[in-house]
Structures are given as C-alpha cells and as structure tokens.
C-alpha cells in the first residue's frame, strides 16, 4: 500500500467535496489503486493553514471550522504553512483572480520547486503561467495536473496531452462554457436572452454577476490553459479576440435557423507559424453538420485536429463543483498510481 500525504489548499465547495470523497472512498482507493490518502494540511483564506503530521480528521473538518482541529499546528497563510511542513502532493483548489493568479501561483511554485507534484482546479494561475508551471514541474521531475481547469470532470487535458501523446495537435474548436451554451440553447427554443439568463441563475449555473460566463472571460481563461498545456505556447489575455453573447438578438437566432445552423459561443485555437497562435472566443453560426451544432444545455465539447489521428471530439458535462471535484480526484489518483509504480 502506497501512502499519499496531501496538502488541501482551498476548503470551499470543491475542497469540501474532495475531502468528503476521500473519506467515503478510502477503502476503494486502497483496494483498486493501491494508495492510502491522508490529508495532513488544510487551508482557507479565513482560518489560515492547519497541519497535523499524523493526519487531520476528515469528518470533523467537514462538520466544522478547520481552526477547530485538535492537535494541529496553525499558520496565518497557506504559503507559510506549505513552507514549514511536509507532504507528498499539493491539491490547490482555491479561486485566484484573473489579475495575477495569486496566491494560487505562489502556492504551486513553492511546491514544485521543492520537487512535490501539484494537482489544481485553480484556472487563472494556469491560464497566466501554464508554460512556466509545466516547465518547472518537468525540471523538478514531478507531475503537474490541471484537468478541472477546462471541462471540469470530463477528461480533456489528459486525453489531449496523454492519450494523444506523439500526435501533433493542429487546432482546437469547442464550447467551453456551460452557462453560455445553456443560454443559447434556451434562446434557440424561443426565449429572450434575459429570461434564459434568469433561468440559468435560478438553476445555479450563472452567478448574480454573470459577466465571466456571458462576456467570455471564463472561456478566454480556458483557451489560455489549452494553449499552454496542449501547444506549449503562453498567451496573454489581450492576444485572444473575445466577444460575448449579451448582444445576440432573436433575429440573429432566427437567421441562423433559416440557414440550417445554430449560434454557438465557439472557442478557436490554432498555431500560426513557429511561435504564433490564432485564438478567439465569439458567437458563430455553426452549420448542422458540425459536431458542435448538436451540443445543448450544460454540455461542453472540444474538437481536436491532430496529425496523424485526424479529428477527435470530446463531449461531456462541464459545470458544477462536483464535476470540478471529480477532475481533481482523477488527477490525484493518477499521481498516487504513478507514485505506487515508482
């Protein structure tokens, strides 16, 4: 049995889901994958970082404040706690802002520099610094995995980076935001934008301020992640032409139907020359024979063209904390299995 001692930085919805999954599936992890996971450190913005070398009690963590852990040492911030303690893996599931990706980026750099693998769902540090993080992990000989940053629990990055290893990616097109696709699906049924957005908010798909989803910011981050991790090319936000769905009118929806197509919010990523990349996020009329035309509701899809494979389409759900947690859980298991083999 291979022990895997982890730091869990970020104890919000995704972090709590993961802690619950680790607790309830402990025996299955041991029996099927040969790993015994122990959470030794947990951090959040309010309570700082707590650590117990023998392992923290997951049921009590899930039932109360992390500051109430008996026998645990405590630091004011996650970074201080990471620097002062030991573990085999960092699970970083905070939500760092788009301005600089901090403090998530600092957590990941600190850990990778020490030769400790990282698993994350924290989108913006990977979007802004993905190439640097991958190179740092490679230099230190450890894993860096970020499956949940693109399509939550649907295995996109592992498929493109691992499953298609050896093939040369030529281009990517996809629907990467569940909220935008849900709204456009409802508009195609005849609902006005305002009503479709309200329905998405009631369903918990859109925040009270839905700008990141409907104006394209979330999809831009995912395009940046794909560029860094699949093509090895770091993009800046201003390099991506982006337009949201807020100004799409009923007449445009009708025109798309009349031409046999559907309006979709499409992300496109294609290499251009030895160093350049063409990247955009915008509404497009997608013809009926396009793989993206039939993707409805909260489903996401990504079409990859690769040499010599041809066209591969990955379709799956792309929203919700449980799905994000599943992507992290899958990455954690992959690191644990690799450690067991080593």
Residue pairs with C-beta under 8 A, 6 or more apart in sequence:
1 30
1 34
1 35
1 36
2 34
2 35
2 36
2 336
2 339
2 340
3 35
3 36
3 38
3 88
4 35
4 36
4 37
4 38
4 88
4 89
4 332
4 335
4 336
4 339
5 37
5 38
5 39
5 40
5 55
5 86
5 87
5 88
5 89
6 37
6 38
6 39
6 40
6 41
6 87
6 88
6 89
6 90
6 91
6 332
7 40
7 41
7 42
7 43
7 81
7 82
7 85
7 87
7 89
7 90
7 91
7 111
8 15
8 18
8 19
8 39
8 41
8 42
8 43
8 91
8 93
9 15
9 41
9 42
9 43
9 49
9 78
9 82
9 90
9 91
9 92
9 93
9 94
9 107
10 43
10 44
10 91
10 92
10 93
10 94
10 95
10 122
11 19
11 42
11 43
11 44
11 61
11 66
12 44
12 93
12 94
12 95
13 321
14 93
14 121
14 148
14 321
14 324
14 325
14 328
15 42
15 44
15 91
15 93
16 62
17 321
17 322
17 324
17 325
18 91
18 93
18 325
18 328
18 329
18 332
19 39
19 42
19 58
19 61
19 62
20 58
20 62
21 325
21 329
22 29
22 37
22 39
22 58
22 329
23 58
23 59
23 62
26 36
26 37
29 35
29 36
29 37
29 333
29 336
30 36
33 333
33 336
33 337
33 340
34 337
34 340
35 333
35 336
35 337
35 339
35 340
37 332
37 336
38 55
39 55
39 56
39 58
39 61
40 51
40 52
40 53
40 54
40 55
40 56
40 85
40 86
40 87
41 49
41 50
41 51
41 52
41 56
41 81
41 82
41 85
41 87
42 49
42 50
42 56
42 61
42 66
42 69
43 49
43 50
43 66
43 77
43 78
43 81
44 66
45 94
47 65
47 66
47 67
47 74
48 67
48 74
48 75
48 76
48 77
48 78
48 80
48 81
49 74
49 75
49 76
49 77
49 78
49 80
49 81
49 82
50 56
50 66
50 67
50 69
50 72
50 73
50 74
50 81
51 72
51 73
51 74
51 75
51 81
51 84
51 85
52 69
52 71
52 72
52 73
53 85
53 86
56 69
56 72
57 69
57 70
60 68
60 69
61 69
67 74
73 85
74 81
75 81
75 84
77 103
78 94
78 103
78 107
79 103
79 106
79 107
79 110
82 90
82 107
82 110
82 111
83 110
87 116
88 116
88 117
88 339
89 116
89 117
89 118
89 119
89 332
89 335
89 336
90 107
90 108
90 111
90 116
90 117
90 118
90 119
91 119
91 120
91 328
91 332
92 104
92 107
92 108
92 111
92 118
92 119
92 120
92 121
92 122
92 125
93 120
93 121
93 122
93 324
93 328
94 103
94 104
94 107
94 122
95 122
95 123
96 102
96 103
96 104
96 105
96 122
96 124
96 125
97 124
98 124
98 127
98 128
98 217
98 221
98 237
100 128
101 122
101 124
101 125
101 126
101 127
101 128
101 129
102 125
104 120
104 122
104 124
104 125
105 125
105 128
105 129
105 133
108 118
108 120
108 122
108 125
108 133
108 144
109 133
109 136
111 117
111 118
112 118
112 133
112 136
112 137
112 140
112 142
112 144
113 136
113 140
114 140
115 140
115 141
115 142
116 142
117 137
117 142
117 143
117 144
117 145
117 335
118 133
118 137
118 142
118 143
118 144
118 145
119 143
119 145
119 146
119 328
119 331
119 332
119 335
120 126
120 145
120 146
120 148
120 149
120 328
121 146
121 148
121 149
121 324
121 325
121 327
121 328
122 149
123 149
123 218
123 221
123 222
123 225
124 221
125 133
126 133
126 146
126 149
126 224
126 225
126 228
126 229
127 149
127 220
127 221
127 222
127 224
127 225
127 228
128 224
129 234
130 146
130 224
130 225
130 227
130 228
130 229
130 234
131 228
131 232
131 233
131 234
132 234
133 144
134 144
134 228
134 229
134 232
136 144
137 143
137 144
143 334
143 335
143 338
145 157
145 158
145 331
145 334
145 335
146 157
146 225
146 229
146 331
147 153
147 155
147 156
147 157
147 158
147 327
147 328
147 330
147 331
148 323
148 324
148 325
148 326
148 327
148 328
148 331
149 157
149 221
149 222
149 225
150 156
150 157
150 176
150 222
150 225
150 226
150 302
151 176
151 300
151 302
151 314
151 316
151 318
151 327
152 300
152 317
152 318
152 319
152 320
152 323
152 324
152 326
152 327
153 316
153 317
153 322
153 323
153 324
153 325
153 326
153 327
153 330
154 300
154 314
154 315
154 316
154 317
154 318
154 323
154 327
155 314
155 316
155 327
155 330
156 302
156 314
157 225
157 226
157 229
157 230
158 330
158 331
158 334
159 312
159 314
160 169
160 226
160 230
160 304
161 229
161 230
164 304
164 306
164 309
164 312
167 306
167 307
167 308
167 309
168 306
168 307
169 230
169 231
169 271
169 304
169 305
169 306
170 270
170 271
170 305
170 306
170 307
171 268
171 269
171 270
171 271
171 304
171 305
172 226
172 230
172 267
172 268
172 269
172 270
172 302
172 303
172 304
172 305
173 266
173 267
173 268
173 269
173 292
173 302
173 303
174 266
174 267
174 292
174 300
174 301
174 302
174 303
175 181
175 264
175 265
175 266
175 267
175 292
175 295
175 299
175 300
175 301
175 302
176 218
176 219
176 222
176 223
176 267
176 300
176 302
176 318
177 213
177 216
177 218
177 219
177 222
177 265
177 300
177 318
178 205
178 297
178 298
178 299
178 300
178 317
178 318
178 319
179 200
179 205
179 206
179 210
179 213
179 214
179 218
179 298
179 319
180 213
180 214
180 216
180 219
180 244
180 245
180 265
181 264
181 265
181 295
181 296
181 297
181 298
181 299
181 300
182 196
182 199
182 200
182 203
182 205
182 297
182 298
183 193
183 196
183 197
183 200
183 206
183 214
183 245
184 196
184 245
184 248
184 262
184 263
184 264
184 265
184 283
185 296
185 297
186 195
186 196
186 199
186 200
187 193
187 196
187 248
187 250
187 253
187 263
188 253
188 257
188 262
188 263
191 199
192 250
193 245
193 246
193 248
197 206
197 210
197 214
200 206
200 210
201 207
201 208
201 210
205 298
205 319
206 213
206 214
207 213
211 217
212 218
214 244
214 245
214 246
215 242
215 244
215 246
216 242
216 243
216 244
216 265
216 281
216 282
217 242
219 242
219 265
219 267
219 281
220 237
220 240
220 242
220 281
222 267
223 235
223 240
223 267
223 269
223 279
223 281
224 234
224 235
224 237
224 240
226 269
227 233
227 234
227 235
227 269
227 277
227 279
228 234
228 235
231 269
231 271
231 277
233 271
233 275
233 277
235 277
235 279
239 277
239 279
240 279
240 280
240 281
241 279
241 280
241 281
241 282
242 280
242 281
242 282
243 281
243 282
243 283
244 265
245 265
245 283
248 263
248 283
252 263
253 263
255 285
256 262
256 263
256 285
259 285
259 287
260 287
260 288
261 285
261 286
261 287
261 288
261 290
261 293
262 285
262 286
262 288
262 293
263 283
263 284
263 285
263 286
264 283
264 284
264 286
264 292
264 293
264 295
265 281
265 282
265 283
265 284
266 281
266 282
266 283
266 284
266 286
266 292
267 280
267 281
268 278
268 279
268 280
268 281
269 277
269 278
269 279
270 277
270 278
270 279
271 277
271 278
272 278
286 292
286 293
287 293
291 301
291 303
291 311
291 313
292 301
292 303
295 301
295 315
298 317
298 318
298 319
299 315
299 316
299 317
299 318
300 315
300 316
300 317
300 318
300 319
301 313
301 314
301 315
301 316
302 313
302 314
303 311
303 312
303 313
304 311
304 312
304 313
304 314
305 311
306 312
317 323
